[in-house]
């Protein structure tokens, strides 16, 4: 059985409505180990026949067998396997990859055979040494002469065994001495058992072959036939062994490693374009991460303040908009408050005793809220003591005229740096002059009070007091000298969270309604309101993140555009890789990984910019603590990878869909 057999092979091209036959019914057989020259004038079909023979192109009609296998019916990846396992190509223009040295160029076919880096490097070195290039292993093509480049292409053709070597005008770009050396090398390879198919228009070059096939107008005009007594040399199997084909997993590992290295080399080769492409992704990632960090910090600060004020209690107050006209709502009696304290889930009941007063210290006065306070008041109002002391049992028992003020009241009544502890304040019902110290405030006189402590919000808790500050008095002092009523108009139910807050509120409403006979009061669940605030802040954070994602989208479009340009610029490289055995999936993987590497590098830069920005914000202010979490960094890196996959898919698919013949023909 012939190694190569063509039966009625035709190849037609369509130019608009015109059908152009490049090959027209060619039938021939080539035995293993032959040295064949295909000659003819320009346009005779030589190159088209070589493309069909080399599985770079499929015939329009007819059958084409390689080693008994019908190659005309094979898919693109199956043709790639044939090229990888049986063929080696020597092109007129060498077709070496400019960013690889001689050894890497020679080793390229073994990459797609799945051979490990060390093994293929050793084989490439051995082949180059055999061809006289031992001192040029690490030289790139632009540092090699034409003859040296052609010898590198021969080494590449032999890398996987090179059972069939297709040489397209191998001496066309060489001087006479280098051309003669090339023909000598081809003769030696044929003597060792390689099947040589030489395409040339030069009769003197064709004369070195043992069989000459002349084409004209896509048909075989003359064929000298297989020489009599043709046979393979005894050492041919060893010579043609090449590299062993590895398993799928090993091949995949090699492919991923080489794809990453190739992507890195391609990005390094176009540093400015790479930097500009990364800039778009960097800005996008930095925008998303920074906005998320800022909104998270702001959201955390807001929620912390709101939680500090709202959580852990259910406010209840007299009055209800649903009461009929003329109905009067009752205040809450001490016995009713005791009934509420007995409910499950209630930690305590904090009575709200407040009056709006005027506080004066020397020449300064301010409208303040006077609050009757007991031992639970600081916790109920989310306040903490920062200076002095709080009320003790003696203060409560003796109705002591002492006060604890908040930071807002201190700033309103005292100069900056002036100590407040031990100072005397005069409290007067709002609108009345403070003229008669020592008289009851209810009678219009000022009530002198000594400052014993200063408080501020605990953990950033906020207050809904919009006056000049808060002044806390012992509850007994408030009741005796400001408001002697036993009943109260409002109170806070303090929760122990052993029962859900919503259930506690239902019980409070039920108990008070039973006691009053009517629902003449109102309340609200602070925990529910806090959940609503959380939902609002979460929606705002998502909105801002979406705005930042627009920048990332723009960066992704830029990457896709750059990758499309890269495919156009590297079309010949794609053709070379396909010619030496790269499958469509290999090409697709290479460009996808390149896009992902580009986006990941941009993502790393963006993450770095975000972190630096957060440090800068924290350095210039202390109110808002901005932190870029490791989770956010991991998500940003994952998102940048996803952007590379998403926007690199179209360029990668376009690269993989290229025809090897068309790709190699591109300038």
SEFI-562964 format. One record per residue (C-alpha): x, y, z. Coordinates in steps of 0.2 Angstrom, whole numbers. Layout:
// SEFI-562964
R,X,Y,Z
R,X,Y,Z $
...
// end
This chain:
// SEFI-562964
R,X,Y,Z
R,0,0,0 $
R,7,17,-5 $
R,10,29,9 $
R,1,43,0 $
R,-13,40,-13 $
R,-23,53,-22 $
R,-38,48,-33 $
R,-47,61,-43 $
R,-42,75,-31 $
R,-49,92,-36 $
R,-48,109,-27 $
R,-59,123,-33 $
R,-59,141,-26 $
R,-74,153,-28 $
R,-71,171,-33 $
R,-88,178,-33 $
R,-98,168,-46 $
R,-82,162,-54 $
R,-76,144,-51 $
R,-57,143,-52 $
R,-50,125,-52 $
R,-33,124,-44 $
R,-32,105,-45 $
R,-42,96,-58 $
R,-43,77,-56 $
R,-26,72,-50 $
R,-22,54,-46 $
R,-5,48,-40 $
R,3,37,-27 $
R,19,40,-17 $
R,28,26,-8 $
R,36,28,9 $
R,54,34,7 $
R,53,42,-10 $
R,61,58,-15 $
R,48,67,-26 $
R,50,84,-35 $
R,34,93,-40 $
R,37,106,-53 $
R,28,117,-65 $
R,25,135,-69 $
R,17,148,-58 $
R,-2,144,-57 $
R,1,126,-61 $
R,-6,120,-44 $
R,10,116,-36 $
R,7,125,-19 $
R,-11,119,-19 $
R,-6,101,-21 $
R,7,103,-7 $
R,-6,110,4 $
R,-17,95,1 $
R,-3,83,3 $
R,2,91,19 $
R,-16,91,26 $
R,-16,110,27 $
R,-31,110,15 $
R,-45,98,10 $
R,-49,94,-8 $
R,-66,99,-15 $
R,-68,82,-24 $
R,-59,65,-24 $
R,-51,55,-10 $
R,-34,57,-2 $
R,-26,43,9 $
R,-11,44,21 $
R,-5,27,26 $
R,-22,20,21 $
R,-32,33,31 $
R,-44,44,21 $
R,-38,61,25 $
R,-51,70,15 $
R,-65,65,27 $
R,-56,70,43 $
R,-61,85,54 $
R,-49,99,57 $
R,-42,92,74 $
R,-39,75,66 $
R,-30,83,51 $
R,-19,92,65 $
R,-15,75,72 $
R,-9,69,55 $
R,2,84,53 $
R,9,82,70 $
R,13,64,69 $
R,18,62,51 $
R,23,78,43 $
R,37,91,44 $
R,36,107,34 $
R,51,117,27 $
R,45,134,20 $
R,53,146,8 $
R,52,160,20 $
R,57,148,35 $
R,41,153,45 $
R,50,154,62 $
R,42,162,77 $
R,52,178,80 $
R,51,179,99 $
R,58,161,101 $
R,76,156,100 $
R,82,142,88 $
R,80,128,101 $
R,62,134,105 $
R,57,135,87 $
R,64,118,83 $
R,55,110,98 $
R,38,118,94 $
R,30,103,86 $
R,34,93,102 $
R,24,105,112 $
R,8,99,103 $
R,13,81,105 $
R,13,84,124 $
R,32,81,127 $
R,39,89,143 $
R,50,104,142 $
R,66,95,146 $
R,64,81,134 $
R,59,92,120 $
R,74,104,123 $
R,86,89,123 $
R,79,82,107 $
R,79,100,99 $
R,97,102,104 $
R,102,85,97 $
R,94,89,80 $
R,102,107,79 $
R,119,100,84 $
R,117,87,70 $
R,113,101,58 $
R,128,111,63 $
R,119,124,74 $
R,126,119,91 $
R,133,137,94 $
R,116,145,89 $
R,104,137,100 $
R,99,153,109 $
R,99,164,95 $
R,83,171,88 $
R,79,171,70 $
R,84,189,67 $
R,101,184,73 $
R,103,169,61 $
R,107,169,42 $
R,95,162,29 $
R,104,146,28 $
R,104,144,47 $
R,86,148,48 $
R,82,135,35 $
R,91,122,45 $
R,81,127,61 $
R,66,124,50 $
R,73,107,45 $
R,76,103,64 $
R,58,108,67 $
R,52,96,53 $
R,61,82,61 $
R,56,85,79 $
R,41,73,79 $
R,49,61,67 $
R,46,69,50 $
R,41,54,41 $
R,35,65,27 $
R,44,81,24 $
R,36,94,13 $
R,48,107,6 $
R,40,122,-2 $
R,54,131,-13 $
R,67,128,1 $
R,81,136,-9 $
R,71,151,-15 $
R,77,163,-2 $
R,95,156,-1 $
R,111,160,-10 $
R,119,147,-21 $
R,130,140,-7 $
R,116,139,6 $
R,104,131,-7 $
R,117,118,-12 $
R,119,114,7 $
R,100,113,9 $
R,98,101,-5 $
R,112,90,2 $
R,103,89,19 $
R,87,84,10 $
R,96,70,1 $
R,104,64,17 $
R,87,64,25 $
R,79,54,11 $
R,94,42,12 $
R,89,39,30 $
R,71,34,25 $
R,62,51,26 $
R,49,54,12 $
R,54,70,4 $
R,41,80,-7 $
R,50,95,-15 $
R,40,109,-23 $
R,50,120,-35 $
R,50,129,-51 $
R,68,127,-54 $
R,73,111,-65 $
R,91,111,-57 $
R,83,109,-40 $
R,71,96,-46 $
R,85,86,-53 $
R,91,81,-36 $
R,75,71,-33 $
R,73,53,-39 $
R,55,56,-46 $
R,48,71,-54 $
R,30,76,-56 $
R,26,90,-68 $
R,10,99,-66 $
R,1,111,-79 $
R,-16,119,-76 $
R,-20,108,-61 $
R,-16,92,-69 $
R,-2,80,-70 $
R,7,82,-86 $
R,22,71,-83 $
R,27,58,-69 $
R,43,49,-70 $
R,36,36,-58 $
R,43,27,-43 $
R,61,22,-46 $
R,63,3,-49 $
R,70,-7,-34 $
R,64,7,-22 $
R,65,2,-4 $
R,67,9,13 $
R,84,8,22 $
R,85,-4,37 $
R,87,10,50 $
R,72,20,44 $
R,61,15,59 $
R,73,21,71 $
R,76,37,61 $
R,57,41,60 $
R,53,37,77 $
R,53,55,83 $
R,44,59,99 $
R,31,47,107 $
R,14,54,108 $
R,9,57,126 $
R,-8,54,135 $
R,-22,67,135 $
R,-19,73,153 $
R,0,75,151 $
R,-3,84,134 $
R,-15,96,143 $
R,-3,100,156 $
R,11,104,144 $
R,-2,114,133 $
R,-7,125,148 $
R,11,128,154 $
R,16,133,136 $
R,0,143,133 $
R,4,154,149 $
R,23,156,144 $
R,17,161,126 $
R,5,173,133 $
R,18,181,144 $
R,30,182,129 $
R,17,190,118 $
R,13,203,131 $
R,31,207,135 $
R,34,209,116 $
R,21,223,115 $
R,24,232,132 $
R,15,248,128 $
R,0,240,121 $
R,-1,228,135 $
R,1,243,148 $
R,-13,253,140 $
R,-24,237,139 $
R,-20,234,157 $
R,-24,252,162 $
R,-43,249,157 $
R,-44,234,167 $
R,-35,241,182 $
R,-46,257,182 $
R,-61,245,181 $
R,-55,234,195 $
R,-49,249,206 $
R,-66,257,203 $
R,-76,242,209 $
R,-65,238,223 $
R,-64,256,229 $
R,-82,259,228 $
R,-86,243,237 $
R,-74,247,251 $
R,-80,265,253 $
R,-98,260,252 $
R,-95,246,264 $
R,-86,257,276 $
R,-100,270,275 $
R,-113,257,276 $
R,-105,249,291 $
R,-103,266,300 $
R,-121,270,296 $
R,-128,253,302 $
R,-117,254,317 $
R,-124,271,322 $
R,-141,266,319 $
R,-140,249,327 $
R,-132,258,342 $
R,-148,269,344 $
R,-161,257,339 $
R,-156,239,343 $
R,-161,230,359 $
R,-177,240,363 $
R,-195,244,358 $
R,-201,262,360 $
R,-219,264,367 $
R,-227,281,368 $
R,-244,288,373 $
R,-256,292,358 $
R,-262,284,342 $
R,-268,292,326 $
R,-281,279,325 $
R,-290,285,340 $
R,-308,293,337 $
R,-309,312,338 $
R,-310,319,355 $
R,-303,303,363 $
R,-289,306,376 $
R,-274,294,378 $
R,-269,289,395 $
R,-252,290,402 $
R,-243,274,408 $
R,-244,270,427 $
R,-230,262,437 $
R,-241,246,439 $
R,-243,245,420 $
R,-224,246,418 $
R,-222,233,431 $
R,-234,222,421 $
R,-223,225,405 $
R,-207,220,415 $
R,-215,203,419 $
R,-217,198,400 $
R,-205,185,393 $
R,-191,192,383 $
R,-191,209,392 $
R,-175,213,401 $
R,-181,229,409 $
R,-192,244,406 $
R,-184,261,405 $
R,-195,276,409 $
R,-192,291,398 $
R,-193,307,408 $
R,-188,322,398 $
R,-190,341,398 $
R,-184,354,387 $
R,-174,367,398 $
R,-161,381,396 $
R,-144,377,404 $
R,-132,391,408 $
R,-114,392,413 $
R,-108,409,416 $
R,-111,419,400 $
R,-115,404,390 $
R,-132,396,388 $
R,-140,382,377 $
R,-157,374,375 $
R,-154,356,382 $
R,-165,340,385 $
R,-165,336,404 $
R,-167,317,406 $
R,-172,308,422 $
R,-160,294,423 $
R,-158,278,433 $
R,-145,264,433 $
R,-152,257,416 $
R,-152,274,407 $
R,-134,274,400 $
R,-137,257,392 $
R,-154,261,386 $
R,-148,277,377 $
R,-132,269,371 $
R,-121,281,381 $
R,-104,278,389 $
R,-95,287,403 $
R,-79,296,397 $
R,-76,307,411 $
R,-80,308,430 $
R,-93,296,437 $
R,-111,291,435 $
R,-125,293,448 $
R,-124,281,463 $
R,-137,275,476 $
R,-134,290,487 $
R,-137,302,473 $
R,-154,294,469 $
R,-159,292,487 $
R,-155,310,492 $
R,-161,318,476 $
R,-144,326,474 $
R,-142,341,462 $
R,-129,333,451 $
R,-129,331,432 $
R,-120,321,419 $
R,-119,330,402 $
R,-115,324,385 $
R,-102,330,374 $
R,-113,341,364 $
R,-119,350,379 $
R,-101,352,385 $
R,-96,360,368 $
R,-111,372,370 $
R,-108,377,388 $
R,-89,377,390 $
R,-75,384,380 $
R,-63,372,371 $
R,-51,364,384 $
R,-61,371,399 $
R,-64,357,412 $
R,-83,353,414 $
R,-81,342,430 $
R,-86,352,446 $
R,-94,366,437 $
R,-111,372,441 $
R,-125,373,428 $
R,-141,383,431 $
R,-156,374,423 $
R,-172,384,420 $
R,-188,379,411 $
R,-186,386,393 $
R,-191,404,390 $
R,-188,409,409 $
R,-174,419,416 $
R,-162,412,429 $
R,-163,425,442 $
R,-167,416,459 $
R,-154,402,462 $
R,-160,389,474 $
R,-179,390,470 $
R,-189,376,462 $
R,-187,377,443 $
R,-205,374,441 $
R,-208,391,450 $
R,-198,399,437 $
R,-181,400,446 $
R,-165,392,441 $
R,-160,375,448 $
R,-141,374,451 $
R,-133,357,447 $
R,-115,351,448 $
R,-107,342,434 $
R,-100,325,439 $
R,-98,316,423 $
R,-97,317,404 $
R,-104,304,392 $
R,-104,301,373 $
R,-112,289,361 $
R,-107,271,365 $
R,-98,263,349 $
R,-104,277,338 $
R,-122,277,342 $
R,-132,291,336 $
R,-145,302,346 $
R,-161,309,339 $
R,-159,324,351 $
R,-157,340,341 $
R,-156,352,356 $
R,-140,359,362 $
R,-136,343,371 $
R,-142,331,384 $
R,-141,334,403 $
R,-144,318,414 $
R,-151,320,432 $
R,-155,307,445 $
R,-173,301,442 $
R,-177,306,460 $
R,-171,323,457 $
R,-180,325,441 $
R,-197,319,449 $
R,-195,330,465 $
R,-189,346,457 $
R,-194,346,439 $
R,-208,334,436 $
R,-217,326,451 $
R,-229,315,440 $
R,-228,296,443 $
R,-235,292,426 $
R,-225,293,411 $
R,-229,297,392 $
R,-216,285,385 $
R,-205,271,389 $
R,-193,259,381 $
R,-195,240,382 $
R,-177,233,384 $
R,-175,216,376 $
R,-165,201,382 $
R,-168,193,365 $
R,-174,176,372 $
R,-190,180,363 $
R,-190,187,345 $
R,-193,206,346 $
R,-208,205,335 $
R,-216,193,347 $
R,-212,204,362 $
R,-220,219,354 $
R,-236,209,351 $
R,-236,204,369 $
R,-233,222,375 $
R,-247,228,364 $
R,-259,215,370 $
R,-255,218,388 $
R,-257,237,387 $
R,-273,236,377 $
R,-280,225,390 $
R,-275,237,404 $
R,-281,253,395 $
R,-296,245,387 $
R,-291,253,370 $
R,-276,255,360 $
R,-272,273,364 $
R,-253,271,362 $
R,-241,267,348 $
R,-225,258,347 $
R,-212,251,334 $
R,-200,237,332 $
R,-183,245,331 $
R,-175,229,325 $
R,-187,228,310 $
R,-183,246,306 $
R,-165,242,307 $
R,-168,228,294 $
R,-176,240,283 $
R,-161,252,284 $
R,-149,238,280 $
R,-159,234,265 $
R,-158,252,259 $
R,-139,253,262 $
R,-137,236,253 $
R,-146,242,238 $
R,-136,258,238 $
R,-120,248,239 $
R,-126,237,224 $
R,-130,252,214 $
R,-113,260,217 $
R,-105,243,213 $
R,-114,243,197 $
R,-108,260,192 $
R,-90,254,195 $
R,-93,239,185 $
R,-97,250,170 $
R,-78,255,170 $
R,-74,236,171 $
R,-85,233,156 $
R,-76,247,146 $
R,-59,239,151 $
R,-66,222,145 $
R,-71,229,128 $
R,-54,237,126 $
R,-46,220,130 $
R,-57,211,117 $
R,-52,225,104 $
R,-33,222,108 $
R,-35,204,106 $
R,-44,205,90 $
R,-29,216,84 $
R,-17,203,90 $
R,-25,189,81 $
R,-24,199,65 $
R,-6,203,68 $
R,-1,186,72 $
R,-11,176,59 $
R,5,169,52 $
R,10,163,69 $
R,-7,154,70 $
R,-4,146,53 $
R,14,140,59 $
R,7,132,75 $
R,-7,124,65 $
R,5,117,52 $
R,16,109,66 $
R,1,101,74 $
R,-9,113,85 $
R,-27,109,86 $
R,-41,122,85 $
R,-43,120,104 $
R,-24,123,107 $
R,-25,139,97 $
R,-41,144,106 $
R,-33,140,123 $
R,-18,151,119 $
R,-27,166,115 $
R,-40,164,130 $
R,-25,162,142 $
R,-17,177,135 $
R,-33,187,138 $
R,-35,180,155 $
R,-16,184,159 $
R,-18,202,153 $
R,-34,204,163 $
R,-26,196,179 $
R,-11,208,178 $
R,-23,222,176 $
R,-33,216,190 $
R,-18,215,201 $
R,-13,232,197 $
R,-31,238,201 $
R,-31,229,217 $
R,-15,237,222 $
R,-22,254,217 $
R,-37,251,228 $
R,-26,246,243 $
R,-15,262,241 $
R,-31,272,239 $
R,-38,265,255 $
R,-22,268,265 $
R,-22,286,258 $
R,-40,289,264 $
R,-37,282,281 $
R,-21,293,283 $
R,-30,309,280 $
R,-46,306,291 $
R,-51,296,305 $
R,-70,296,304 $
R,-72,283,291 $
R,-61,267,292 $
R,-59,261,274 $
R,-53,243,272 $
R,-50,232,257 $
R,-54,215,263 $
R,-45,199,257 $
R,-62,193,251 $
R,-64,208,240 $
R,-46,206,233 $
R,-50,188,229 $
R,-67,192,221 $
R,-58,206,211 $
R,-45,194,205 $
R,-59,181,200 $
R,-69,195,191 $
R,-54,200,181 $
R,-51,182,176 $
R,-69,181,171 $
R,-68,197,161 $
R,-53,189,152 $
R,-63,173,148 $
R,-78,183,143 $
R,-70,196,132 $
R,-56,184,126 $
R,-68,171,119 $
R,-72,180,103 $
R,-54,183,98 $
R,-49,166,103 $
R,-63,158,93 $
R,-58,169,78 $
R,-40,163,79 $
R,-45,145,80 $
R,-57,146,65 $
R,-43,152,54 $
R,-38,140,39 $
R,-19,135,40 $
R,-17,139,22 $
R,-25,156,23 $
R,-15,160,39 $
R,2,155,32 $
R,-2,165,16 $
R,-5,181,26 $
R,9,194,26 $
// end
